[in-house]
Amino acid sequence: MDKVKGETWAEVFAISTEPKRSGGARRSAPDHIRAARSLVFALAVAGVAGCAPTVDQRGNLPDKDKLAQIQPGNTTRDQVAKILGTPSSTGVFDGNSWYYISRKTKQIAFFNPDVLDQQVYIINFDGRGVVASVDQKNLKDGRDIEPAPGATPAPGRELTFLEQVLGNLGRFNRGGSGTGEGESRPQGPNPTSPNL
């Protein structure tokens, strides 16, 4: 305390705008550079987290013990629905095939997903609605298909953009009914009409 009394406050708490340098210590980076480094680090962590793979399970396969209850030649369509539930899909051209489908995929970021596993149980019915067979297919049984290139041709001729714009000019009318007939019809009921 005695020492402080003899000196002024400016001498006790000397404030300097010059950075302190002691020996060979490094000078710290300015605040804006530290903030930029922190931002780059945070973006890098977010980018790596965004590239984590996502695994999706779609569909629900019936349990093996439930499948064992399905007896070809004895089990009816209604009994199958009670035991296994509704199928994932049915036959396109006839309803005599029911498909229970499950698929597991893994996707990294924006890339196309990779199929890890796929199981399909197919239950075929005869004409009487009784189970004829139960089949199982997996990923190895699948085949890649190549879609046909091009588009399906539509009848008529294709109009250019200008032909489409100019062709629509005469189709609009003032009433806004959109009939294209050129006559204006009132919208909604007419309160002065004698039919009301």
C-alpha positions as CSV (number, residue, x, y, z in Angstrom):
1,M,0.0,0.0,0.0
2,D,2.8,2.4,0.9
3,K,4.4,1.9,-2.5
4,V,1.2,2.9,-4.3
5,K,0.8,6.1,-2.3
6,G,4.1,7.4,-3.5
7,E,3.4,6.7,-7.2
8,T,0.6,7.8,-9.5
9,W,-2.0,5.4,-10.8
10,A,-0.6,5.8,-14.3
11,E,2.7,4.5,-13.1
12,V,1.2,1.5,-11.3
13,F,-1.1,0.5,-14.2
14,A,1.0,1.3,-17.2
15,I,-1.0,0.8,-20.4
16,S,0.8,0.2,-23.6
17,T,-0.5,-0.2,-27.2
18,E,2.7,-2.1,-28.1
19,P,2.4,-5.9,-27.8
20,K,4.5,-7.4,-25.0
21,R,7.4,-9.4,-26.3
22,S,9.2,-11.7,-23.9
23,G,12.2,-13.6,-25.1
24,G,11.4,-15.6,-28.2
25,A,7.6,-15.9,-27.8
26,R,5.5,-15.8,-30.9
27,R,3.2,-13.0,-31.5
28,S,-0.5,-14.0,-31.5
29,A,-2.6,-13.6,-34.6
30,P,-5.0,-10.7,-34.9
31,D,-8.7,-11.4,-33.9
32,H,-10.0,-11.5,-37.5
33,I,-7.5,-14.1,-38.5
34,R,-8.4,-16.3,-35.5
35,A,-12.1,-15.9,-36.3
36,A,-11.4,-16.9,-39.9
37,R,-9.5,-20.0,-38.7
38,S,-12.3,-20.9,-36.4
39,L,-14.9,-20.5,-39.2
40,V,-12.8,-22.7,-41.6
41,F,-12.4,-25.3,-38.9
42,A,-16.2,-25.3,-38.2
43,L,-17.0,-25.6,-41.9
44,A,-14.5,-28.5,-42.3
45,V,-16.2,-30.4,-39.4
46,A,-19.6,-29.7,-40.8
47,G,-18.4,-30.9,-44.2
48,V,-17.0,-34.2,-42.8
49,A,-20.2,-34.7,-40.8
50,G,-22.3,-34.2,-44.0
51,C,-20.4,-36.9,-45.7
52,A,-21.3,-39.5,-43.1
53,P,-23.1,-42.5,-44.8
54,T,-26.9,-42.8,-44.3
55,V,-28.3,-46.3,-44.1
56,D,-32.0,-46.6,-45.0
57,Q,-34.2,-49.6,-44.5
58,R,-37.4,-49.7,-46.6
59,G,-40.1,-52.2,-46.4
60,N,-40.9,-54.7,-43.7
61,L,-40.2,-58.4,-44.1
62,P,-42.4,-61.0,-42.4
63,D,-40.8,-63.1,-39.7
64,K,-39.6,-66.6,-40.5
65,D,-42.1,-68.1,-38.0
66,K,-45.0,-66.3,-39.7
67,L,-43.8,-67.5,-43.1
68,A,-43.8,-71.0,-41.8
69,Q,-47.5,-70.7,-41.1
70,I,-48.2,-70.3,-44.8
71,Q,-48.9,-73.8,-46.3
72,P,-49.2,-74.1,-50.0
73,G,-52.4,-75.8,-51.0
74,N,-54.1,-75.0,-47.6
75,T,-53.7,-71.3,-46.8
76,T,-56.2,-68.9,-48.4
77,R,-55.6,-65.3,-49.5
78,D,-57.5,-63.9,-46.5
79,Q,-55.4,-66.0,-44.1
80,V,-52.2,-64.8,-45.7
81,A,-53.4,-61.2,-45.2
82,K,-54.1,-61.9,-41.5
83,I,-50.8,-63.6,-40.9
84,L,-48.4,-61.4,-42.9
85,G,-50.4,-58.2,-43.5
86,T,-50.9,-56.4,-46.7
87,P,-48.2,-57.0,-49.3
88,S,-45.8,-54.3,-50.5
89,S,-46.9,-54.9,-54.1
90,T,-49.2,-57.2,-56.1
91,G,-48.9,-58.6,-59.6
92,V,-49.4,-56.0,-62.3
93,F,-51.4,-58.1,-64.8
94,D,-53.1,-60.4,-62.3
95,G,-53.6,-60.3,-58.6
96,N,-52.4,-63.8,-58.1
97,S,-48.9,-62.8,-56.9
98,W,-48.2,-60.9,-53.7
99,Y,-44.8,-59.4,-53.0
100,Y,-43.3,-58.6,-49.6
101,I,-40.2,-56.4,-50.3
102,S,-37.4,-55.1,-48.1
103,R,-34.4,-53.1,-49.2
104,K,-31.4,-51.7,-47.3
105,T,-29.4,-48.9,-49.0
106,K,-26.4,-46.9,-48.0
107,Q,-25.8,-43.4,-49.4
108,I,-22.9,-41.0,-48.9
109,A,-23.6,-37.3,-49.4
110,F,-25.2,-36.7,-52.8
111,F,-23.9,-39.8,-54.5
112,N,-26.3,-42.6,-55.8
113,P,-27.2,-45.0,-53.0
114,D,-25.7,-48.5,-52.9
115,V,-28.0,-51.4,-52.3
116,L,-26.6,-53.5,-49.4
117,D,-29.4,-56.0,-49.1
118,Q,-32.7,-56.8,-50.8
119,Q,-35.2,-59.5,-49.9
120,V,-38.4,-60.3,-51.7
121,Y,-40.9,-63.0,-50.7
122,I,-43.4,-63.9,-53.4
123,I,-46.6,-65.7,-52.6
124,N,-48.4,-67.1,-55.6
125,F,-52.1,-68.0,-55.5
126,D,-54.1,-70.3,-57.7
127,G,-57.4,-69.5,-59.3
128,R,-59.3,-70.5,-56.1
129,G,-57.3,-68.0,-54.0
130,V,-55.3,-70.7,-52.2
131,V,-51.5,-70.4,-51.9
132,A,-49.8,-72.3,-54.7
133,S,-46.2,-71.5,-53.8
134,V,-43.9,-69.3,-51.6
135,D,-40.7,-68.1,-53.2
136,Q,-37.8,-66.0,-51.9
137,K,-35.5,-63.8,-54.0
138,N,-32.5,-61.8,-52.8
139,L,-30.1,-59.2,-54.2
140,K,-28.2,-61.9,-56.2
141,D,-31.3,-62.8,-58.1
142,G,-31.9,-59.2,-59.3
143,R,-31.0,-58.0,-62.7
144,D,-30.1,-54.6,-63.9
145,I,-32.3,-53.2,-66.7
146,E,-31.4,-50.6,-69.2
147,P,-34.2,-48.2,-69.9
148,A,-34.9,-47.5,-73.6
149,P,-33.3,-44.2,-74.6
150,G,-35.4,-41.4,-76.1
151,A,-39.0,-40.5,-75.6
152,T,-42.3,-42.0,-76.6
153,P,-43.6,-40.1,-79.6
154,A,-46.9,-38.3,-79.2
155,P,-49.3,-37.8,-82.0
156,G,-49.5,-34.4,-83.7
157,R,-46.9,-32.0,-84.7
158,E,-44.6,-30.1,-82.3
159,L,-45.1,-26.4,-82.1
160,T,-42.3,-23.9,-81.7
161,F,-42.4,-21.6,-78.7
162,L,-43.5,-18.6,-80.9
163,E,-46.3,-20.7,-82.4
164,Q,-47.5,-21.7,-79.0
165,V,-47.6,-18.0,-77.8
166,L,-49.3,-16.7,-80.9
167,G,-51.7,-19.6,-81.0
168,N,-53.0,-18.8,-77.5
169,L,-53.6,-15.1,-78.2
170,G,-57.1,-15.6,-79.5
171,R,-58.1,-18.1,-76.9
172,F,-58.6,-15.6,-74.0
173,N,-61.7,-13.6,-73.5
174,R,-62.8,-10.8,-71.2
175,G,-65.1,-12.9,-69.0
176,G,-62.2,-15.1,-67.9
177,S,-64.3,-18.2,-68.2
178,G,-61.6,-19.9,-70.2
179,T,-64.0,-21.5,-72.6
180,G,-62.2,-20.2,-75.6
181,E,-65.5,-19.5,-77.4
182,G,-65.1,-15.8,-77.4
183,E,-68.3,-15.2,-75.5
184,S,-68.4,-14.0,-71.9
185,R,-70.3,-16.1,-69.3
186,P,-70.9,-14.9,-65.8
187,Q,-69.0,-16.6,-63.0
188,G,-71.1,-18.3,-60.3
189,P,-74.8,-18.0,-59.8
190,N,-76.7,-15.0,-61.0
191,P,-78.8,-13.5,-58.1
192,T,-81.1,-11.7,-60.6
193,S,-81.9,-14.9,-62.5
194,P,-85.6,-16.0,-62.3
195,N,-84.5,-19.6,-61.8
196,L,-83.3,-18.9,-58.3
